[in-house]
Amino acid sequence: FGRPNAIGVARRALHPHAALLFADFLLSSPGQTILKARNRVPASRAVELRADTISVGVGADIASTVSGGTISLFADRNILVSETASIATLDGDLTLAANLAGLAAGTFAGIQIGHSDNGGADLTVNGAGDLTLTGRGGTIGLSNTGVFFTGSTTDSGSVTVSDGDLSITGTGGSGTGRAEGVTVFRTDLSRSG
């Protein structure tokens, strides 16, 4: 099976120079913009992922393995990083921002990392690089937390920063109750540098 987040040239490609040109194009800003338009996560620092709602599926693994590569996810409503999923950078920033304008209606956490019944998720910045999470909860009902970290009794989540800064800013949305800015439940937060 192929890996949708990797590119390479076969050792005995029929037209290796053309294959290298194509790989070079895919890694360029215009190529990354095309991949983004096709709902793929861009690897380029010059291309940001922006959407109404961003959901990183169960067990998904998003990583910037290029030194200095950043990952930036911006949502007009909310971001959900599902259980057992992970997002990681190497010497680059990791930024998640959701509902910054506070205009999205509904019952939701601006950013939710993990699932309380099924397990935690992991956010990791290896080496230099900052981790910044900024979220605002929804406007209707209960549990409109700005940034919500959760795990299960058998699988906790983790947020780890090696040498950079860890910044978490949450604003509870309006509604009828439980509109905390930041909630940490069964998740380990650490900065080792």
Short mmCIF file of the C-alpha atoms (twelve columns), coordinates in Angstrom:
data_MODEL
# 
_entry.id   MODEL 
# 
loop_
_atom_site.group_PDB 
_atom_site.id 
_atom_site.type_symbol 
_atom_site.label_atom_id 
_atom_site.label_alt_id 
_atom_site.label_comp_id 
_atom_site.label_asym_id 
_atom_site.label_seq_id 
_atom_site.Cartn_x 
_atom_site.Cartn_y 
_atom_site.Cartn_z 
_atom_site.pdbx_PDB_model_num 
ATOM 1   C CA . PHE A 1   0.000   0.000  0.000   1 
ATOM 2   C CA . GLY A 2   1.179   3.523  -0.754  1 
ATOM 3   C CA . ARG A 3   1.840   6.301  1.741   1 
ATOM 4   C CA . PRO A 4   -0.100  9.473  0.855   1 
ATOM 5   C CA . ASN A 5   2.380   11.658 2.748   1 
ATOM 6   C CA . ALA A 6   5.553   10.490 1.006   1 
ATOM 7   C CA . ILE A 7   7.059   10.910 -2.437  1 
ATOM 8   C CA . GLY A 8   9.927   9.135  -4.104  1 
ATOM 9   C CA . VAL A 9   11.338  7.998  -7.426  1 
ATOM 10  C CA . ALA A 10  11.542  4.348  -8.345  1 
ATOM 11  C CA . ARG A 11  15.094  3.080  -8.728  1 
ATOM 12  C CA . ARG A 12  14.482  2.006  -12.316 1 
ATOM 13  C CA . ALA A 13  12.031  4.676  -13.393 1 
ATOM 14  C CA . LEU A 14  11.455  4.806  -17.141 1 
ATOM 15  C CA . HIS A 15  11.971  8.599  -17.133 1 
ATOM 16  C CA . PRO A 16  13.871  9.408  -13.919 1 
ATOM 17  C CA . HIS A 17  14.517  13.071 -14.780 1 
ATOM 18  C CA . ALA A 18  10.820  13.680 -15.417 1 
ATOM 19  C CA . ALA A 19  10.016  11.886 -12.141 1 
ATOM 20  C CA . LEU A 20  12.461  14.125 -10.263 1 
ATOM 21  C CA . LEU A 21  10.944  17.236 -11.843 1 
ATOM 22  C CA . PHE A 22  7.469   16.060 -10.815 1 
ATOM 23  C CA . ALA A 23  8.648   15.371 -7.238  1 
ATOM 24  C CA . ASP A 24  10.272  18.806 -7.130  1 
ATOM 25  C CA . PHE A 25  7.010   20.391 -8.315  1 
ATOM 26  C CA . LEU A 26  4.916   18.530 -5.711  1 
ATOM 27  C CA . LEU A 27  7.196   19.810 -2.941  1 
ATOM 28  C CA . SER A 28  7.050   23.404 -4.230  1 
ATOM 29  C CA . SER A 29  4.543   25.954 -2.933  1 
ATOM 30  C CA . PRO A 30  2.251   25.646 -6.020  1 
ATOM 31  C CA . GLY A 31  2.341   21.839 -5.755  1 
ATOM 32  C CA . GLN A 32  1.586   21.927 -2.031  1 
ATOM 33  C CA . THR A 33  -1.312  24.311 -2.699  1 
ATOM 34  C CA . ILE A 34  -2.766  21.798 -5.181  1 
ATOM 35  C CA . LEU A 35  -2.434  18.991 -2.604  1 
ATOM 36  C CA . LYS A 36  -4.141  21.183 -0.004  1 
ATOM 37  C CA . ALA A 37  -7.006  21.880 -2.419  1 
ATOM 38  C CA . ARG A 38  -7.461  18.106 -2.682  1 
ATOM 39  C CA . ASN A 39  -7.859  17.769 1.111   1 
ATOM 40  C CA . ARG A 40  -4.313  16.587 1.811   1 
ATOM 41  C CA . VAL A 41  -2.170  18.060 4.574   1 
ATOM 42  C CA . PRO A 42  0.583   20.184 2.993   1 
ATOM 43  C CA . ALA A 43  4.174   19.635 4.120   1 
ATOM 44  C CA . SER A 44  5.377   23.058 3.012   1 
ATOM 45  C CA . ARG A 45  5.839   25.799 5.599   1 
ATOM 46  C CA . ALA A 46  4.418   28.241 3.059   1 
ATOM 47  C CA . VAL A 47  1.003   26.526 2.889   1 
ATOM 48  C CA . GLU A 48  -1.420  26.506 5.818   1 
ATOM 49  C CA . LEU A 49  -4.394  24.206 6.262   1 
ATOM 50  C CA . ARG A 50  -7.554  26.256 6.785   1 
ATOM 51  C CA . ALA A 51  -11.126 24.929 6.954   1 
ATOM 52  C CA . ASP A 52  -14.450 25.273 8.772   1 
ATOM 53  C CA . THR A 53  -13.891 22.080 10.786  1 
ATOM 54  C CA . ILE A 54  -10.714 19.987 10.875  1 
ATOM 55  C CA . SER A 55  -10.879 16.390 12.054  1 
ATOM 56  C CA . VAL A 56  -7.739  14.283 12.425  1 
ATOM 57  C CA . GLY A 57  -9.065  10.723 12.309  1 
ATOM 58  C CA . VAL A 58  -8.576  7.825  14.701  1 
ATOM 59  C CA . GLY A 59  -5.005  6.561  14.540  1 
ATOM 60  C CA . ALA A 60  -3.919  9.192  12.000  1 
ATOM 61  C CA . ASP A 61  -0.257  10.175 12.039  1 
ATOM 62  C CA . ILE A 62  0.610   13.641 10.717  1 
ATOM 63  C CA . ALA A 63  4.294   14.472 10.844  1 
ATOM 64  C CA . SER A 64  6.616   17.068 9.406   1 
ATOM 65  C CA . THR A 65  9.841   15.106 9.155   1 
ATOM 66  C CA . VAL A 66  11.768  17.887 7.407   1 
ATOM 67  C CA . SER A 67  13.850  19.844 9.898   1 
ATOM 68  C CA . GLY A 68  12.235  23.235 10.403  1 
ATOM 69  C CA . GLY A 69  8.949   22.141 8.834   1 
ATOM 70  C CA . THR A 70  5.881   23.518 10.546  1 
ATOM 71  C CA . ILE A 71  2.307   22.317 10.794  1 
ATOM 72  C CA . SER A 72  -0.460  24.931 11.064  1 
ATOM 73  C CA . LEU A 73  -4.155  24.042 11.301  1 
ATOM 74  C CA . PHE A 74  -6.703  26.883 11.307  1 
ATOM 75  C CA . ALA A 75  -10.448 26.243 11.645  1 
ATOM 76  C CA . ASP A 76  -13.307 28.719 11.571  1 
ATOM 77  C CA . ARG A 77  -15.284 26.373 13.878  1 
ATOM 78  C CA . ASN A 78  -13.346 23.576 15.619  1 
ATOM 79  C CA . ILE A 79  -10.456 21.110 15.474  1 
ATOM 80  C CA . LEU A 80  -10.784 17.507 16.693  1 
ATOM 81  C CA . VAL A 81  -7.697  15.321 17.039  1 
ATOM 82  C CA . SER A 82  -9.266  11.885 17.560  1 
ATOM 83  C CA . GLU A 83  -8.078  9.141  19.889  1 
ATOM 84  C CA . THR A 84  -4.714  7.497  19.121  1 
ATOM 85  C CA . ALA A 85  -3.963  10.163 16.505  1 
ATOM 86  C CA . SER A 86  -0.697  12.086 16.571  1 
ATOM 87  C CA . ILE A 87  0.685   15.303 15.124  1 
ATOM 88  C CA . ALA A 88  4.440   15.944 15.310  1 
ATOM 89  C CA . THR A 89  7.102   18.327 14.029  1 
ATOM 90  C CA . LEU A 90  10.903  18.224 13.944  1 
ATOM 91  C CA . ASP A 91  12.517  21.587 14.791  1 
ATOM 92  C CA . GLY A 92  9.388   23.397 13.591  1 
ATOM 93  C CA . ASP A 93  6.329   25.040 15.088  1 
ATOM 94  C CA . LEU A 94  3.012   23.270 15.616  1 
ATOM 95  C CA . THR A 95  0.017   25.632 15.650  1 
ATOM 96  C CA . LEU A 96  -3.672  24.810 16.077  1 
ATOM 97  C CA . ALA A 97  -6.217  27.642 16.155  1 
ATOM 98  C CA . ALA A 98  -10.022 27.357 16.130  1 
ATOM 99  C CA . ASN A 99  -13.013 29.710 16.273  1 
ATOM 100 C CA . LEU A 100 -10.804 32.722 16.930  1 
ATOM 101 C CA . ALA A 101 -13.550 35.148 15.909  1 
ATOM 102 C CA . GLY A 102 -16.037 33.404 18.235  1 
ATOM 103 C CA . LEU A 103 -18.731 33.466 15.572  1 
ATOM 104 C CA . ALA A 104 -19.329 29.729 15.099  1 
ATOM 105 C CA . ALA A 105 -22.643 28.581 16.587  1 
ATOM 106 C CA . GLY A 106 -23.172 25.185 18.184  1 
ATOM 107 C CA . THR A 107 -22.035 23.012 21.074  1 
ATOM 108 C CA . PHE A 108 -18.336 22.158 20.718  1 
ATOM 109 C CA . ALA A 109 -14.863 22.578 22.139  1 
ATOM 110 C CA . GLY A 110 -12.756 24.904 20.008  1 
ATOM 111 C CA . ILE A 111 -9.901  22.367 20.060  1 
ATOM 112 C CA . GLN A 112 -10.387 18.832 21.394  1 
ATOM 113 C CA . ILE A 113 -7.396  16.525 21.754  1 
ATOM 114 C CA . GLY A 114 -8.444  12.888 22.355  1 
ATOM 115 C CA . HIS A 115 -11.726 11.234 23.355  1 
ATOM 116 C CA . SER A 116 -12.754 10.517 26.949  1 
ATOM 117 C CA . ASP A 117 -14.161 7.046  26.182  1 
ATOM 118 C CA . ASN A 118 -11.682 5.788  23.596  1 
ATOM 119 C CA . GLY A 119 -8.279  7.285  24.410  1 
ATOM 120 C CA . GLY A 120 -5.934  10.207 24.159  1 
ATOM 121 C CA . ALA A 121 -4.052  11.753 21.274  1 
ATOM 122 C CA . ASP A 122 -0.476  13.048 21.071  1 
ATOM 123 C CA . LEU A 123 0.963   16.418 20.037  1 
ATOM 124 C CA . THR A 124 4.770   16.543 19.858  1 
ATOM 125 C CA . VAL A 125 7.337   19.195 18.947  1 
ATOM 126 C CA . ASN A 126 10.752  17.521 18.758  1 
ATOM 127 C CA . GLY A 127 13.783  19.817 19.027  1 
ATOM 128 C CA . ALA A 128 13.388  23.543 18.495  1 
ATOM 129 C CA . GLY A 129 9.907   24.825 17.741  1 
ATOM 130 C CA . ASP A 130 6.908   26.146 19.615  1 
ATOM 131 C CA . LEU A 131 3.537   24.524 20.267  1 
ATOM 132 C CA . THR A 132 0.664   27.023 20.218  1 
ATOM 133 C CA . LEU A 133 -2.984  26.088 20.794  1 
ATOM 134 C CA . THR A 134 -5.658  28.781 20.693  1 
ATOM 135 C CA . GLY A 135 -9.346  27.863 20.810  1 
ATOM 136 C CA . ARG A 136 -12.755 29.306 21.633  1 
ATOM 137 C CA . GLY A 137 -15.766 27.136 22.494  1 
ATOM 138 C CA . GLY A 138 -19.213 27.152 20.897  1 
ATOM 139 C CA . THR A 139 -22.209 29.312 21.709  1 
ATOM 140 C CA . ILE A 140 -25.070 26.890 22.480  1 
ATOM 141 C CA . GLY A 141 -25.582 24.309 25.244  1 
ATOM 142 C CA . LEU A 142 -23.015 22.727 27.584  1 
ATOM 143 C CA . SER A 143 -19.275 21.990 27.401  1 
ATOM 144 C CA . ASN A 144 -18.145 24.833 25.167  1 
ATOM 145 C CA . THR A 145 -14.532 24.602 26.322  1 
ATOM 146 C CA . GLY A 146 -11.867 26.580 24.473  1 
ATOM 147 C CA . VAL A 147 -9.162  23.861 24.531  1 
ATOM 148 C CA . PHE A 148 -10.043 20.386 25.862  1 
ATOM 149 C CA . PHE A 149 -7.487  17.609 26.442  1 
ATOM 150 C CA . THR A 150 -8.871  14.188 27.303  1 
ATOM 151 C CA . GLY A 151 -7.955  10.524 27.408  1 
ATOM 152 C CA . SER A 152 -9.465  7.302  28.717  1 
ATOM 153 C CA . THR A 153 -8.589  5.264  31.805  1 
ATOM 154 C CA . THR A 154 -6.490  2.924  29.625  1 
ATOM 155 C CA . ASP A 155 -5.007  5.379  27.100  1 
ATOM 156 C CA . SER A 156 -3.975  8.874  28.177  1 
ATOM 157 C CA . GLY A 157 -2.842  11.542 25.762  1 
ATOM 158 C CA . SER A 158 0.346   13.589 25.741  1 
ATOM 159 C CA . VAL A 159 1.517   17.041 24.737  1 
ATOM 160 C CA . THR A 160 5.309   17.284 24.573  1 
ATOM 161 C CA . VAL A 161 7.604   20.176 23.649  1 
ATOM 162 C CA . SER A 162 11.388  19.641 23.645  1 
ATOM 163 C CA . ASP A 163 13.096  23.040 23.500  1 
ATOM 164 C CA . GLY A 164 10.458  25.565 22.428  1 
ATOM 165 C CA . ASP A 165 7.592   27.279 24.169  1 
ATOM 166 C CA . LEU A 166 4.230   25.726 25.037  1 
ATOM 167 C CA . SER A 167 1.336   28.191 24.807  1 
ATOM 168 C CA . ILE A 168 -2.284  27.186 25.437  1 
ATOM 169 C CA . THR A 169 -4.983  29.846 25.277  1 
ATOM 170 C CA . GLY A 170 -8.609  28.817 25.661  1 
ATOM 171 C CA . THR A 171 -11.743 30.905 25.891  1 
ATOM 172 C CA . GLY A 172 -14.971 29.252 26.970  1 
ATOM 173 C CA . GLY A 173 -17.888 29.961 24.691  1 
ATOM 174 C CA . SER A 174 -21.285 31.161 25.771  1 
ATOM 175 C CA . GLY A 175 -24.064 28.733 26.553  1 
ATOM 176 C CA . THR A 176 -25.696 27.294 29.644  1 
ATOM 177 C CA . GLY A 177 -22.681 25.928 31.524  1 
ATOM 178 C CA . ARG A 178 -19.198 24.347 31.608  1 
ATOM 179 C CA . ALA A 179 -17.533 26.894 29.383  1 
ATOM 180 C CA . GLU A 180 -13.992 26.573 30.705  1 
ATOM 181 C CA . GLY A 181 -11.067 28.122 28.896  1 
ATOM 182 C CA . VAL A 182 -8.761  25.072 29.168  1 
ATOM 183 C CA . THR A 183 -9.555  21.607 30.568  1 
ATOM 184 C CA . VAL A 184 -6.872  18.918 30.992  1 
ATOM 185 C CA . PHE A 185 -8.158  15.417 31.769  1 
ATOM 186 C CA . ARG A 186 -6.027  12.253 31.566  1 
ATOM 187 C CA . THR A 187 -3.398  13.981 29.429  1 
ATOM 188 C CA . ASP A 188 0.271   14.624 30.238  1 
ATOM 189 C CA . LEU A 189 1.635   18.079 29.380  1 
ATOM 190 C CA . SER A 190 5.425   18.430 29.388  1 
ATOM 191 C CA . ARG A 191 8.237   20.665 28.250  1 
ATOM 192 C CA . SER A 192 11.681  19.093 28.533  1 
ATOM 193 C CA . GLY A 193 14.049  21.853 27.326  1 
# 
